[in-house]
Amino acid sequence: MDLASRYKGVVGFVFGNESSESSEDSYIERLLDRVSNGVLAEDRRTAIAELQSVVAESGAAQLAFGAMGFPVLIGVLKEERDDVEMIRGALETLVSALTPIDHTKEHTNEVQPALMNTDLLSRESESISLLISLLSEEDFYVRYYTLQILTALLTNSPNRLQEAILSIPRGITQLMDMLMDREVIRNEALQLLTYLTREAEEIQKIVVFEGAFEKIFSIIKEEGGSEGGVVVQDCLELLNNLLRNNGSNQVLLRETMGFDPLISILKLRGSTYSFTQQKTINLLGALETVNLLMMGGSEADPRKDSNKTSNKTALVQFLDHLLLLGVESQWAPIAVRCSALGCIGDLVAGNPKNLDALSSKVLGEEHRVEPALNSILRIILQTSSMQEFVAADHVFKNFCEKNMDGQAMLASTLIPQPNSMTREEDVNMSFRSMLLNGLALSESNGDLETCCRAASVLTHILKDNTQCKERVLRIELEASMPSLGVPELLLHRIVRYLAVASSIKNKDGNPGFSSVQPIILKLLVTWLADCPSAVQCFLDSRPHLTYLLELVSNTSSTVCVRGLAAVLLGECVVYNKSSESGKDGFTIADAISQKIGLTSYFLKFDEMQRSFLFFSVKPAQSHKPLTRSAAASMAEIENVDESVLSDQKNEDHSVLASIFDAQFVNLVKSLELYVREKIVDVYSCPKSDVAVVPAEMEQKSEESDKDYIQRLKAFVEKQCSEIQKLLCRNATLAEDLARAGRSEQSQPGSGSDRVQAETLRRDLQEASQRIEMLKAEKAQIESEASMYQNLAGKLESDLKSLSDAYNSLEQTNLHLEKEVKILKTGGTSASPDIEAIKAEAREEAQKESEAELNDLLFCLGQEQSRVERLSARLTELGEDVDQLLEGIGDDMGLPEDDEEED
């Protein structure tokens, strides 16, 4: 194991070499030496106890221990499993080495030794396997300290530890077995599993396979459900980790245990009015579980929609408990009420059976019974919390979404009846009375905000439902001032509230309610969309158009208000079917052009779409996991949100961000395209009335009828030609202005600016055409240049080969010319050459003879050495060498005799 060398390298790089010479280093080194080399067991135990105490109190000691202590203690854990006290001491020391020390007591240091120790130990997979094996030991403290070590490692190095545990056979199984251990160990194992399952899908599957659902709900039941402590919170966090974006686990829970155990957690029992902070957190965790089940799994899962539908069908049994928490329990914390209302809205979204169940639910007791939707509407109108208003409005939004029958049911209650505006007892008020009272209150500040909330509910009732729009359009309200005595249409009252809202200012001069005007404008945009009768009713009051034109041009209004007012004006053009003078589409378009300018008008659309509300809209918002760190802040959501909302006074109000959802933003974007196209069509058509009679149409004196008819015919033909030219030019200008409205970033100041912009646009178009032609010519020239370049290369290679051949021929010719010249000069000049050749030949022959002589001498030398060796050998054998050598020179020519002697 190379733990020490790795750590020393890191420490030396960060702190330098002087740290190893400190007193802590030498003291830790002595203690480790006693632990590893001590003879007496008691002395070794005392040393490890002192080591633990020092490491737990000093960051320098942690640093020194990390540099040299891990191999020693890992060795103890491997080799001394029978000595329980040593194992306990080693594990407790490791816990101290991995636990950060409060830095207020230490010198400030950029690197934390505990984190470095954690990183070092987590790199050794053998160490993780050794720790997992210790979970099977019988000693309580051994298992307890082991779980603490694994939790510390997982907190700082989750991915590495997850991979290591997955590679260990039965590693997850051993951790799951700890859930059935004693309470302290069970709680530690539970916290470890919550860290382990947050993002590891493979571990989630194994944990579920090991019976996690049964064990989780069993522990929750033992701890007292929602009344339990932090253990219940950990159980719910583990459950949510297993269900989040995991459709297969959701199906397994639904088909095995069902959702009944969740109901027992949400069921309020005992002291209903008592909501401690821990109980609030537990209820929020259970409500998050319901939310995760209604999401159905990850976006990539092809079975998500079917799983979502099945879960919602099974979760309809939760509706009573959700209504109790979100609607009836007004003493419950605001966070719980908001979360429960959000669950109700998601539960009924797109599910006809759940929609019917909600519409038929009644709340209260005996004579104080009322429909659930009435109670939710009362929350919207009366709550002091903007967060609760948004949550309750979410219920109506999802109830009315693609629910024509539900919208018709709510709209049918709005039919005016005799004495409809008389005050009823609050609890007995019908849905109609509450909503119309909210829409018909006085124009004071508080009542105006209530009207705004009622308008939001009415928006959901009218959305994409022409019948409801026509029905509500006929509603008349009693005059706000009895002296007037004339009933007022609901639509006109809403427009008046819009004008009143713009005049209310705070002490600092800002608008009094930043959300009132946008929400009322949203109602009007939704109401007039695809409803010509509503457009006609809106234009019946002439001041409405004037006020709307002023609102679009008002620089003191927010970008959002100006943009929505521009959309409303566009609807008056697009959905205008009137032919009455002063109310037709041409008149509205002409008023926009004269009062605002088409370019400036379309800029309002672009500015609004670049604003925070439209730019930050997301189709679906994912729920943030409710961990221990996030739970406390969520439990105090009432105070936090109210303080934020009190400071939020501009267009990016959090309420507006919730009200302007993705569907409304898409509606606005599509309306912009329709408005541009409709204005082009309107300007392309001639006006209906022509009042001027030209003088050319009068018959001149002494002019025959035939000539008069011919002149009239030519005049009419000329007028028709001019009219057609004007119509074409008008249409072209309208198209150019519509396109320029999207791209222009600033408002032109005069007509000359528009002409200059048109001239520049045409110049740019011509330049673009010339650039395209030049690009085509450039491509053609480049292709030809490439072809000529290839041809030149080929010709160059051919020229080079010809040049080489020419040089060779030239050298040959030169050599031949020299030979001819030599032959022509005759023998006088040849003799010196012959002498030189002879001398050269002699030198070569001498060199060859010298070489042969050297070879011969070398061979004779070798033979002489052989003779000497043989003579010495024969002398040893007692032979007379001189006698044997006699006559050898004489017998050189008689090879036969030599062979016989051999």
C-alpha positions, 0 to 999 in steps of 0.5 A: 500500500502506497498511502504514505508516499502519496500523502507525503507528496501532497503535504510536501507540495502544499506545506513544504518540508518543514512540517515533517520536522514539527513536534506533532510529526515526531509525537505521532510517529512515536505513537505509531511505532508503539502501535506497530512494534510494541511488545505488550498488548496493553502498551499498544492499546494505550498508544492507540488511545493517545493517538485517537485523542491527539488526532481528534483535537489537532489539525496538525496531528491529522495532517501528520497522521495522514502522512504515515498513519493509514498503513499502520491502522489498516494493518491492525484492521487486517491482522488483529481482528480477534483483538476487539479493543485494538479494532475499536481504537483503530476505527475511532482514530480513523473517524477522528482523522476524517472529521473536520475540526472547527477552524476557529480554534486552529490557524487559518489554512487553505487545505483541510487535513480531514478532506485530504485524509478522506480523499487518500483513504477513498482511493484504496478500494481494498480499504473500502472492502475491508471496512465493509467486511467489518460490518459483519462483526458482532461488536456494536462499536466496531459496526458503529464506527465503520458506518461513520467512516463510510459516511465521511468517505461518501460525503466527500468522495461520493462517486469513488465510494459508489464505484468501490461499493458496487465492486464488492460482492454483497456490499449493498446487502450488508449495508441493507442488513444494518437497517434491521440492527440496533437503533443507533446503527440503523440510523447511521446506516439509513443516513449512509444509504441516503447519501449513497442513492442520490444519483446512483441508479444501479445502487438504487435498483439493488437497494430496492431489490433488497427490500428497501420499501418494506424496511423504510415503511416499517421504520416510519411506522415504528417512529410514529409516522409524521409525528416522528423525528429526524429518522422519519425524515431520513427514511422519506429522503431515501424513499424519494431518492429511490423514486426520483426519475426511476419509473421501474421503482415506481411501478414496483412500489405501486404493484407490491405495497401500493400507496397505502403506507403513504396515506398513513404518513399524511393522515393527521392524528393526535394533536391536529393543531400542533405542527412542530418544525420536524412534523412540517419537514416530514409532511413536506417529504411525504408530499414530495413523494406524491409529487415524484409519483405524479411525474412518472419517471425520467423524460427519456423513459418511453413508459413515462406517460402511461406510468404517470396515468397509472400513478395518478389513478391510484393516488386519487385516494389521497385527495381527501388528505391533500384537501385537509392539509391544503384547504381545511387546515388553515392552522397548518404552516404555509409551506405545507398548505402550498405543497398540498395545493400544488399536489392537488393541481398536479393530481387533476391535470389531464386526468378526467376521473380525478377532475370529476372527483375534485369537482364533486368533493365537498368540505366542512361539517354538517351545515357548513358544507361547501364544494372544494372548489369554492373553498379554494376560490376563497383562499385565492381571494382572501389569503395574505400570502402570495405564495398560497395564492399562486398555489391555489391558482395552480389548482384552477389552472390545471382544473380548467386545462382542456376541460371544456365541461369543467369550464362550462360548469364554472361559467354557468354559475356566473349567469346574472341573477336578480340581486346577484350582488347582495352580500351573503354569509361568507361560508354560504356564498356560491362560486358565482357570488364569490367570483363576481364579488371579487370582480366588482369590488370598489377601486381601493387598493386592497379591493383592486388586488382582490379583483386581480386574483379573481381575474386570474381565475376567470382567465382559466375559465375562459381559456380556449372556450368560445362558449364560455367567452360568449356567456360571460360577455353578457354579464352585467354588473350593478353600477359602482355609483348608485347615482349612475343607475346604469348596469355595466358590462363585466368586460368594461368593468375589467378595462376600467380596473386596468386604467385605475391600476395604472394611476395608483402609485406608492410613496416612492412613485412606483406602481402600487401593484406590479402584478395587477395590470399584467394579470388583467391584461392577460385576462383581456388577451385570453378573452379576446383571442379568437372571439370577434364578439368580445372584440366588438364589445371592447371597441363599443366604448371609444375610450378603450381604444384611446387608453390602449394606444396611450398605454402602449406608448407610456414609457412609465409602464413596464415592458411587460405591460406595454407588450401585452397592451400591444398584443391586445391592440393586435387582437382588435385587428386580427379578430375584428369582423366589424364593417362599421366605420371607426371600429373596423380593422383598417381603422385600428391599424391606421390608429396604430400607424398614426399614434405609435408607428408600426415599427415602434409598435412591433418593437413592443413585442420584441422588448416583451419577449426579451424580458425576464418573464418571457425569457425565463419561462420553462415548460416544467419546473423540476422539484428540488430534492428535500435534503436535510440542509434544504428542509429547514429553509423550506419549513420557514418558507412563509417568512422567507417568501413574504420578505422576498415578495415585499421587496419585489416591486418590478416586472420580474415579480415571482408571482408573475413568473408563475402566472405567465406560464409557457402556454400563455407565452406561446399564445403571445408569440403566435398572436404576433405572427397573426398581427403582422400578417393581418396588418399587411392584409389590411393595408393591401385592401382599399378603403370602402368610401371615396368622397372626392369626384375629379373634375375630369369626369364633368362633360365639357361644352361642345363635346360630343357624347362619343368623345366624352365616353372615350375620355371617361374610359381612358380616365377610368383606365388610368385611375385603375392602373394608378390604384393597382400601383398604389395597392402594390406599393402599400402592400410592399411598404406594410411587409417591409415595416412588419419585417423591420419591426422585429429587427429594429433596436431603436425607434425612428424619430421621423419620416426621413429616418424611415425613408433612410432605413428603406434606402439602406435596406435596398442597398443592403439587398443589392450588395448581398446579391453582388456578394453572392455573384462574386462568391459564385465567380470566386468558386469558378475561378478557384476550380479553374486555378486548381485544374491549371495547377494540376496541369502545371505540375504534370508539365513540370515533372515532364520538363524535369525528366526531359531536362535530365535526359538532355543533361545525360546526352550532353555529357555523352556528347562531351565525352565523345568529342574528347575522344574524337579530339584525342584521335585527331591529335595523333600518337605524340600525345598518346605516349604520356597516357600509355606511360601513365597507364603502365605506372598505374598498372605496376602500382596495382600489381605491386599492391596485389603482390604485397597483399598475397605476401602478407597472407602467405606470411600469416599462414606460415606464422600459423603453421610455425605455431602448430609445429611448436605445439606438436614438437612440445607434445612429442617431446612429452611422449618421448619421441625424438623431434629432430629425428622426425624432422630430418628429411622433411624438406627433401621429401617435399616433392614426394607426396606419396611417401609422406602419406605412407609415413602418416 
